[in-house]
Structures are given as C-alpha cells and as structure tokens.
Amino acid sequence: MKAIIGLLMLITITFRGIAQGVDTAMLLAATYFRQADSAGSHNFMWKYPLYGPMLLVDPHSRTTYANMPDSAGTFTFITEGLYKGTLPPEVMVANTSITWQGRLWAILLWPLPVDKEERLSLMLHESFHRIQHQLGFPALSPTIDHLATTNGRIFFLLELQALKAALAKPIDQRRKDLVNALLFRKKREELFPSTFDNERLLEMNEGLAEYTGMLLGRLPGSIRQHLYHEIDKAGTQLSLIRSMAYITGPVYGYLLYEKSPGWTQSVDSNSSFPALIKKYYKVAVPEQTTTAVLAKLEKQYKGDSIIHVEQMKEKNRRQQEDIYTRLFTQKPVLVINLEKMNIVFNPNNLFDLGELGTVYPTAEINDVWGKLKLVDGGMLMKNWKVITLPTVDSIHVKDNIVQGNGWQLQLNKGWRIEKVDSLQSALMMRL
C-alpha cells in the first residue's frame, strides 16, 4: 500500500511539475496530436498513413504547435511529439495542406473545435489533403455555378432528401431511393451540361476528404444522425457552389461503406459517386425520365416545401446579383492578375456571377505582388486568373500599404497601381 501511495505521489508531483512548465495550449495541442494519431491509426481506406506532419497555428500571433521538428530546427522541442515555434509571416495559414521547408504539412487554425468529434474530423480531413497527391487525387476545387440557380438548388436538395431516405432504411431496401437520388442528379446534368462535371471533380477532392474525416473522427453511433443533420441544414446554406461536396462526400461515402467497407480501395480521380452506387448497389437508372414522373417523385421528398422556399430565395438572389454586377462593371475597380496564388476563403459564402466570375465576400491571398486581406465588400475572381476589387470610395496609399473599403493590400517591392481609364486601375510591376 505504501508503495502504491508513494507511486501516486510521484505521478502527481511529476504531473504538477509538467503543468507548471507547460502552458494550457501546449497540453491541449499534445492531447489533440495524440488523439489524431490514434484515430488515424484505424485508417483502412487509403494505402498511405493519414497521420503525419501537422501544424496548429494561431493566425493572429502565428504561434505554432507541431508534431515533429521543422527542417530548419527553429521550433523548440517540448516533449515527444510536440514542438513550439512561430510560423514566418510569408506562410499563409488556413485549414489546408502546405509545403514548407521541403515537407508537406497538414495545417489547422488554432484554436481547434472544442467538440472532440468535430476536431478529429477536421484534423483527419486536412490529413487526407496532405496525402491526396500521393493517392492520385488532384486538388481540383472548381465552383459549381449551377448550384446558384433555383433549379440547380432544387434538384440538389431533392437528391439529398432521397439519400436521407435511403440511409434510414436497411441496406437491402435502399435501391428505390438511391435510383431516385440519381435521377435528380441526372436532371441537373441535363439542365447544366457545361458545368455538371465540376460536381464530380469537387467530390473527388473535398468530398473524399470530408468522408475520411467523418468516418475516422466520429463515433460510429453518431454518424447517421450527423448525416441527417447535414442534409437537413443544406437548404439553409447561403451558397452551395463550393460547399456541396462537404455534404455529398460523407453521405455517398457512408452509403457505400455500409455496403462495402473497402470501396475506397478501388477509386481514382476518374471515379464518380453515381457510378459507384450503381456498381455496389447494383442499380440501374433510366436513360430518360419525363417531367411528370419527376414531379411525382418530388412529392416523396419534401418537394413542395423545397420548391416554395427556393423560389422565394430567388428574388433576393437576383437583387444581390444586380448589386454585385453594378459594383464590378459600372463603378471604379482595381484589377490584379494572379501568378502564383495561395488563397484562403470561406467555401460557404461564395456568390456566382455567371460569366463575370465568382464573388468572394472574404478572403486572403498571397502572390508574387504581395498580400491581400479582404474582410468586407467582396472581390470578383474569374477562372483563378484575375481578381477585381471595388474602389468606389477611393483608395489610400501609404508606403507599400494600399487601403480600400473592406480590404488591404500589402505590396512587395517593385509593384505599383496605375490608372488605366476612368473606371479601372491595375496592379503593375515597375519597369
């Protein structure tokens, strides 16, 4: 008994000694790394280990916790599997993966979610992005412009409700709902042939990442309710043009997992969820479906409610479209060409302006010309090649800092702003 008491006292004293020398954030970071390592060790989906180099970065102080040393040796060793340092200002921080000092890292913004399942899902989502190129999945992130239209949203939300109905049934009773879900998706393909494949491209990137994080980061008993919740809140999202795959990836992925747990072993960048559902559930989708048949199917999946709500939203969307169109085509702007861009943005608030491009209400960009931080007002991006910033209220230049309404541009040496005409200025390199 004395030996046990003595051991307990030693453990307590040791723990107190560690706690006194290590701040709370360090203890949390060490715990988070251990949890991610443990969850990632159950990876059976991909042939490369998920858990690997990872940075947890406070975006304000740039204080960084790493699970291994940086190659330059600037991070301080704290304890096994934990290092602390400061990330250089030129390294852009976001929930993503980056190459830094010759090593590919998963990087996450500190603080991480308090909820353990949310946190692990996020950590393993970004861990997938770290290995996806090795797996043969390019990091393609197109916007799905047709999901900004009324019909695009309606048929997407109907597809989700059909998938929800399938999830709620035993595996051998899902075929009818799965066929109906694919019919709603097929209707989008018919309506929007030029942009439809962007759905598949995004799903084979963000969709697989989100599925990976969900399956390994959440308790098995909570996954189904999580998916129901994500499906039901999809209709409330302001924008789906860049976020849809965060919903469909986990939903289709889990349906496939319950039918064949190892389905990911046979996918590649050319795969698609409809083809995988047809393969594993042995379902066939009619080549043609009449409007009358679709209208009948819609009523099975809250169609009347979905259509009514989306039609009401369209008036507001058109008003916002008119505001943005005037802002970027009829008022003063600054045009900047993108050369070697790194970008951080919110995929849930993008706004499609058709041929003009996509509006990003908030974003951060690093490029050869410097750094842009956008907190309000929006910027227009077209084809990931050029951005347009509003300069309605004029801009203020001091040294290398250019201040606009809602944005700030920090220019690198050798760059200047030059007036092109009465409405347009451009960022140019000094000769």
N, C-alpha and C positions, 0 to 999 in steps of 0.2 A: 504494500500500500504506500509506504514512504517513497519507494522508487517511482511509483506512478505519480504521486503528488509532486515529487521533485522534477519529473519529466514535464508535467503540465506547467509547472512554474517556469521551467526553462523555455518551453514553447511560447508562453505568454510574454516573458521578458524579451525573447527574440523578436516576436511579432511587434511588440511596442517599439523596440529599437528600430525596426524597419520602418514602421509607420512614422516615427519621428523624423527620419531622414528622407522620406519619400512623400511627396505631396499626394493629395487625393486623386488628382488627374492621372498621375503615374500608376497608382494602384488600379484605377479603372481601366487604363489602357492595357496594363498587363493582363487583367481579367478578360478583357474583350479579345485580346490576341489568343489567349488560351481557349476561350470558347469557340472562336472561329476555327482554330486548328482542330479542335475536337469535332466540330460539325463537319468541316471539310474532309476529315479522315473517313467519313462514311460515303464519300463520292464513289459511285459505281457508274456514273453516267458518262464521264469523259476519261480519255486514256492518259491525261496528264493530271498531276496533283493540282487541286484548286488552291489550297493554302500556300502562299509564298510571300515574296517581298510586299510589304504593306506599310503605308504611311497614313497616320491620323494627324491632320493638320488643322490648327486653329487659323481660320482665314484672316483674322484681324492681327494677331500677334505673330503669326506664322510659326509659333511653337509647334514642334513636330515630335510625335512618338512613332518609332519604327520598330519592327520586329526583328530587324537584322542591321548590321552596320552598313553605312554608306561607303562607297568605294574610296572616297577621299578621306575617310576617317574623321569627319568633322562632328559626327554625332557622339555623344557621351554614353558609354556603357553604364547602364543602371543595374540590371540583373539579367540573368539568362533570358533571352527572347525579348528584351526591352532596351531601347536606346532613345535618347532625347537630344534634340537639336533645334536649329532654326532653318527653315527652308528658305533658300535665296529668293529675293523678290521677283526675279525674272521667271521663276517657275510658277505657272498658272495652277491654281488649286480648284478642284471640283470633285464631285463623286465620279471618278473615271479611272482610267489607267494611263500612265505616262512612262516615257523612257527618260530616265535621269541618271547621269553618271554611268551610262552604259548598261543600265539594268532596267528591266520593265517592272514597274511597281503598280499595285492597286493603291489608289489614293482616295481617302474619305475625309469629309469635312467634320471637324471637331466642334462641338460635342456630338457624339453619335446618339441615335434614338435611345431613350430610356428603356422602352419595351424590348425585352430580350429577343423576341421573335422578329420584330421589325429590324432590330440592329443586325442580327445574324443574316437575315435575308439580304439586307443592303451590302454587308461585307462580302458575302459569297456571290452576289450579283456582280460586284466590281471585280471580284477574283476571277469570275468567268471571262470578263473583258481582258484580263491580263493574259489569259492563255488562248483566247479565241483564234488568234492568227496561227498559232501552232496547230490548232484543230482544223484550220482551213475555212474559218468563217470570217470574211472581211467585215470591217466595222462600217458598214453602209448605213447611213441614217437619213434617208430621204423623208421629206414631208409628204403626207398623203392628202393632197389638196382636196380630193372629192369628199373627204370626211368633214369638210367645212360646209358642204351643201346640205340642204334639207333632206333630199333623197338618200344621199350618202350616209348621213347620220341615222335616218330611219331604218334602213336595211342593215346597218351595222348593229344597232340596238336590238333589232328583231333577231339577228343571228345570236347575239349574246343570250337573249331570253330562251331561245331554243337550246342552246348549250347548257343553260342552267337547268332546264327541264331534263336534259339527258343526264346531267350529274346527279340529279335527285333520284334516279332510277337504278335498279340493279344493272350490272354490266350487260347482261344478255337481253335487256329490254330497252336499249338506248338507240337502236338503229333508226327508228322513225324520226326522233327529234334530231339526230345527227344529220340525216338526209335533209330535213327542213332547214337546219342551220346552214348547210352548204348551198341550199337553193337561194337563201337570202344573200349569201356571199356571191353566188353566181350572178344574181341580179345586179350587184354592184359592178361586176366585171362587164356586163352588157352595157350598163349605163356609162361607165367611165373606163373604156379600154386603154386609154393612153397613160393613165396613172395607176391603174389597178395593181400592177405587179409591185409597186412600191410597198404594198401591204406585206407581201411575202419577204421582200428584202429586209424590211424592218423587223419582221418576226424572226428571221434567221440571225438577227443581231440582238436587239433588246429583248425580244420575246424569249429566246433561249436563255439569256442572262437572268431574266426575271423568274423564269421557271426553275432554273438551277438554285437561285437564292431561296425561293419558296420551299422547294422540296427538301432541301438540306437544312434550312434555317428555321422552319416551323415544326411544331409538334404534329405528328400525323393526325391526331384527333381534331386539330384546329383548322386544317387546310380547307375542308369543304366549306365551312362557314365563312372563312376568309374569301374564298372564291365567290360565294353568293354575294357577299358584301361588295366586292369589287365590281361585279356585274351590275348590281342594282344602283350603284352610285355613278356608273358610266354616263348616264343621261344628264347628270348634273354638272359634268365637266364642261368648262368654257370652251375647251379645244381638245380635239381628238387627233389632229393631223400629225402629231408626233408622239402621242402617248398611247395609241390604240394597242400596240404590241405588248405593252406592260400588262394589259388585261388578257388578250387572246393567247399570249405565250403560255402563261401559267394554266389557263383554262384548258386549252387544247392539250398542253403537255400533260396535265394530270389525267385527263380522259385517256390519253394514250398510255400513261404509266399504269393505270389500273387494269388496262387490257394486256399490256406487255411492258413490264418494268424496264427492260433494256432497250427500249425503242430508240434512244439517242445514239446507240452504237452504230446505227445504220444511216444516220442523216448526214447530209453535207450541205454546202451553200446553195445547191440547186433544189433542195427539198422544199416541200410546202405542206402546211398542216392539212389542207383538204386531201391531198394525195395520201398522206399518212393515215388519216382517218379512214379513207376508202380501203387502204391496204389492211389495216389491223382489225377494223370492224366489219370488213367485207360488205361494204355498202356501195350501191350504185346510185348516181344522181342523174335524173332525166336530163337529156340534152336540151329540151325545150319545156318551158312551163308557161302557161297562159296567165294573163293578168288576173283572171277570175280565180284561178287556183291559188295564186299568191295572196290575193285578198282574203280568201278563206283561211289560209294558213296564218295570216297576220293576226286574226282574231284569237288564235290559240295562244298567242304570246304577247298579250297586252298591246296589240297593235293599235287599237283605237286611242288609247292613252298616249302611246309613244308618238303617233302621228299628230295628235292635237297639240301636245307640248312642243314638238319640233317646229310645227307651223307657226306657233306663237313666237318662238325664238327667232324665226327668220326675219321678222320686221326689225328687231333690234340689231341683228347681224348686218342687215343692209344699211342701217343707219351708221353703224361703226365703219362699214366698208366705205361709205361716202366720206366720212371724216378722214380716214387714213388716205384715201385716194387724193383728196384735195391737199392734204398735208404734204404728200410726197411728189405731187405732179404740178401743183399750182402755186406753191409757196417756196421761199428760199431753202436750199438744202446744201449739204456738204457731201460730196461723193468720194468714196475711198475704195480703191482696188485692193483685193485680198491676194496675198502672195504666198505666205507660209503661215496660215492662220491656225491658232488654237483658240477654241471658244468654249465658254461656259454659259448655259442658258437653262431656262425652265421649260421643259417639254409640254407642260400643261397649259400654257397661256399664249401659244403662237396663233397668229391670225393670217389666214390665206388671202392674198390679194390677186389671185389668178396670175395673169401674165406679168404683172408687175413684180411679183415675188412674195415673200413671206415677212410679216411684221413680227419682230421680236420685242415685246414690251420691256424686257430687262435682259441684260447680257454683259459679259466681259470678253474682250478679245485681245490677244497678243499677236503681233505680226511684226514684220521687219521694220515698219514705220513707228512702232511704239505700242502703247496700251490704251484701250478704250474701256471705260466703265460706264454702263448705261443703267440708270436706276428709274427713269421715268420717261414717258413720251414716245418711246419706241424707235426702232430703226428698221429699215427695209433691207432685206437681203435677197439677192437674186442669184440662183444657181451656185451658191457658195463662192462666188467670184467677186462680188461688189456689194458694198453696203451704202445706204443713203441715210444721212442724219438730218433731222429738221433743224433749221437755223432761223426760224420765224422771228424770235426775239433777239436776233443778232448773236454774235459770239464774242467772247472776251479772250484775248491772248496775252499771256504774261510769261516771258521766257519761253519755256517749252511746254507750257500748260495751256490747252485750249478748252475753254469752258462754254458749254451750250446749255440750253434749258433741259435739264434732266440727264445730261451726260458730260463726261470729262475725258479729254484726250491728252495723253502724255506722249509727246513726240520724241523720237530718237533724234540724235544729231544728224543734220543734213536734210531734214524734211520741213516743208512749209505748206501753207494754204494759199492757193492762188485763185482769184476770181476768174470765172470762165465767161459768165454772162450775168444778166440781171437777176436770175434765179439760182444759178448754180455756181458753187465753188468746188474746188478739187484739191485733194492732198497730193502733193508732188515732191519729188526729190530734187534738191538743189543741184544745179549743174556745176 
